[in-house]
Amino acid sequence: MKFRIAFLAAASALLASGAMAETYECSFPRAAPISSNHILPNQVTATINGSTATVMDPVIQIVAGQPIEARVTSNTDRRITIKWELRADKRVFYALSIYPAKGNSAKIELNNPKTEEYRENRYGNEFQGASGQCARRG
């Protein structure tokens, strides 16, 4: 009997965690094209599951070949913010904010810090950003 109760509790928790996952497909039409050596993506897919997320975009596809882990730093009715780091030949930092209360409008920001090795930013400006729109899927 104890096993059955534990099994049902675990199954319920598993189903509930899967139901919490939200996927957003975001587009940023004014982001610079990848071919311009800027690495601010024009589209991002983010799947949020509690305090973690996975993200995929054209830059991640080139660097990692698959979605990468991200962290959710804010998840309220007003704003969802997801942050991740990408490392190719240097580290760059991204933040995606989605505003559900404003029709899922969105903003993506890139922090492309200068380093000792890269005194000039080969990926464009140190700080880049673009506004766009997200659609919730599932």
The 8 nearest C-alpha neighbors of each residue, nearest first, counted from 0:
[[1, 3, 2, 4, 5, 6, 7, 8],
 [2, 0, 4, 3, 5, 6, 7, 8],
 [1, 3, 5, 0, 4, 6, 7, 8],
 [2, 4, 6, 0, 1, 5, 7, 8],
 [5, 3, 7, 1, 6, 2, 8, 0],
 [6, 4, 8, 2, 3, 7, 9, 1],
 [5, 7, 3, 9, 4, 8, 2, 10],
 [6, 8, 10, 4, 9, 5, 11, 3],
 [9, 7, 5, 11, 6, 10, 4, 12],
 [8, 10, 12, 6, 11, 7, 5, 13],
 [9, 11, 13, 7, 12, 8, 6, 14],
 [12, 10, 8, 14, 13, 9, 7, 15],
 [11, 13, 15, 9, 10, 14, 16, 8],
 [14, 12, 10, 16, 11, 15, 9, 17],
 [15, 13, 11, 17, 12, 16, 10, 18],
 [14, 16, 18, 12, 17, 13, 11, 19],
 [17, 15, 19, 13, 18, 14, 12, 20],
 [18, 16, 14, 19, 15, 20, 13, 48],
 [17, 19, 15, 16, 20, 14, 21, 13],
 [20, 18, 16, 17, 48, 21, 15, 49],
 [21, 19, 48, 47, 18, 17, 46, 22],
 [22, 20, 47, 46, 137, 19, 23, 48],
 [21, 23, 46, 136, 45, 135, 47, 137],
 [24, 22, 135, 45, 134, 44, 136, 133],
 [23, 25, 44, 134, 133, 43, 135, 45],
 [26, 24, 133, 43, 42, 132, 44, 23],
 [25, 27, 42, 131, 41, 132, 28, 133],
 [26, 28, 131, 41, 29, 30, 42, 130],
 [29, 27, 30, 41, 26, 131, 130, 42],
 [28, 30, 27, 129, 31, 41, 130, 131],
 [31, 29, 41, 28, 27, 129, 39, 40],
 [30, 32, 37, 29, 33, 39, 35, 41],
 [33, 31, 34, 35, 30, 37, 41, 40],
 [32, 34, 35, 37, 36, 38, 31, 40],
 [33, 35, 32, 36, 37, 31, 38, 122],
 [34, 36, 33, 37, 32, 31, 38, 123],
 [37, 35, 122, 34, 33, 38, 123, 121],
 [38, 36, 122, 123, 35, 33, 39, 31],
 [37, 39, 33, 40, 122, 36, 58, 123],
 [38, 40, 37, 30, 31, 109, 41, 127],
 [41, 39, 42, 38, 57, 30, 56, 58],
 [40, 42, 27, 30, 26, 28, 39, 43],
 [43, 41, 26, 25, 40, 27, 56, 44],
 [44, 42, 56, 25, 55, 24, 45, 26],
 [43, 45, 24, 55, 54, 23, 25, 56],
 [46, 44, 54, 23, 22, 53, 47, 43],
 [47, 45, 22, 53, 52, 21, 23, 54],
 [48, 46, 52, 21, 20, 51, 22, 49],
 [47, 49, 20, 51, 52, 19, 50, 46],
 [48, 50, 51, 47, 19, 20, 71, 52],
 [51, 49, 71, 70, 48, 52, 72, 47],
 [52, 50, 70, 71, 48, 49, 69, 47],
 [53, 51, 47, 69, 46, 48, 70, 68],
 [52, 54, 68, 46, 67, 69, 45, 66],
 [53, 55, 45, 66, 67, 44, 46, 68],
 [54, 56, 66, 44, 43, 59, 45, 67],
 [55, 57, 43, 59, 58, 42, 60, 40],
 [58, 56, 60, 59, 40, 61, 55, 42],
 [59, 57, 61, 60, 56, 62, 40, 38],
 [58, 60, 62, 56, 61, 63, 57, 55],
 [61, 59, 64, 57, 58, 63, 62, 65],
 [60, 62, 58, 59, 64, 63, 57, 65],
 [61, 63, 59, 60, 64, 58, 87, 86],
 [64, 62, 59, 65, 60, 61, 66, 67],
 [63, 65, 60, 61, 62, 59, 66, 67],
 [66, 64, 63, 60, 67, 59, 55, 62],
 [65, 67, 55, 54, 53, 59, 68, 64],
 [68, 66, 53, 54, 65, 69, 55, 59],
 [69, 67, 53, 52, 54, 66, 70, 83],
 [68, 70, 83, 52, 53, 82, 51, 81],
 [71, 69, 51, 82, 81, 52, 50, 72],
 [70, 72, 81, 50, 51, 73, 80, 82],
 [71, 73, 80, 81, 70, 74, 82, 50],
 [74, 72, 80, 79, 71, 75, 78, 81],
 [75, 73, 79, 78, 80, 72, 71, 76],
 [74, 76, 77, 78, 79, 73, 99, 98],
 [75, 77, 78, 99, 100, 74, 79, 98],
 [76, 78, 100, 75, 98, 99, 79, 101],
 [79, 77, 98, 75, 97, 76, 74, 99],
 [78, 80, 74, 97, 73, 96, 75, 98],
 [81, 79, 96, 73, 95, 72, 71, 97],
 [80, 82, 71, 95, 70, 94, 72, 96],
 [83, 81, 94, 70, 93, 69, 95, 71],
 [84, 82, 69, 93, 92, 70, 94, 85],
 [83, 85, 92, 91, 93, 86, 90, 82],
 [84, 86, 91, 90, 92, 87, 83, 59],
 [87, 85, 90, 89, 88, 91, 84, 62],
 [86, 88, 89, 62, 85, 90, 91, 63],
 [87, 89, 86, 90, 85, 91, 62, 117],
 [90, 88, 87, 86, 91, 85, 114, 117],
 [91, 89, 86, 85, 84, 87, 92, 88],
 [90, 92, 111, 85, 84, 110, 86, 89],
 [91, 93, 84, 110, 109, 83, 85, 111],
 [94, 92, 109, 83, 82, 108, 84, 110],
 [93, 95, 82, 108, 81, 107, 96, 83],
 [94, 96, 107, 81, 80, 106, 82, 108],
 [97, 95, 80, 106, 79, 105, 107, 81],
 [96, 98, 105, 79, 78, 103, 104, 99],
 [97, 99, 78, 103, 104, 101, 100, 77],
 [100, 98, 103, 101, 102, 77, 97, 78],
 [99, 101, 77, 98, 102, 76, 103, 78],
 [102, 100, 99, 98, 103, 104, 77, 97],
 [101, 103, 99, 104, 100, 98, 132, 133],
 [104, 102, 99, 98, 133, 101, 97, 132],
 [105, 103, 132, 98, 102, 101, 97, 131],
 [106, 104, 97, 131, 132, 96, 130, 98],
 [105, 107, 130, 96, 129, 95, 131, 108],
 [106, 108, 95, 128, 129, 94, 96, 130],
 [109, 107, 128, 94, 93, 127, 95, 106],
 [110, 108, 93, 127, 126, 92, 111, 128],
 [109, 111, 126, 92, 125, 112, 91, 93],
 [110, 112, 125, 91, 126, 109, 92, 113],
 [113, 111, 125, 110, 114, 91, 120, 126],
 [112, 114, 118, 117, 120, 119, 111, 115],
 [115, 113, 117, 116, 118, 112, 89, 119],
 [114, 116, 117, 118, 113, 119, 112, 89],
 [115, 117, 114, 118, 113, 119, 89, 120],
 [118, 116, 114, 119, 115, 113, 120, 121],
 [119, 117, 113, 114, 115, 116, 120, 121],
 [120, 118, 117, 121, 113, 114, 123, 116],
 [121, 119, 122, 123, 113, 117, 118, 124],
 [120, 122, 123, 119, 36, 117, 37, 124],
 [123, 121, 37, 36, 120, 38, 124, 111],
 [124, 122, 37, 120, 121, 36, 125, 38],
 [123, 125, 126, 127, 120, 122, 111, 37],
 [124, 126, 111, 112, 110, 123, 127, 120],
 [127, 125, 110, 124, 109, 111, 128, 108],
 [128, 126, 109, 108, 124, 125, 110, 39],
 [127, 129, 108, 107, 109, 126, 130, 106],
 [128, 130, 107, 106, 30, 27, 29, 131],
 [131, 129, 106, 105, 27, 107, 128, 132],
 [130, 132, 27, 105, 26, 104, 106, 129],
 [131, 133, 104, 105, 25, 26, 103, 27],
 [134, 132, 25, 103, 24, 23, 104, 105],
 [135, 133, 24, 23, 25, 136, 103, 132],
 [134, 136, 23, 22, 24, 133, 137, 21],
 [137, 135, 22, 23, 134, 21, 24, 46],
 [136, 21, 22, 135, 20, 23, 18, 46]]
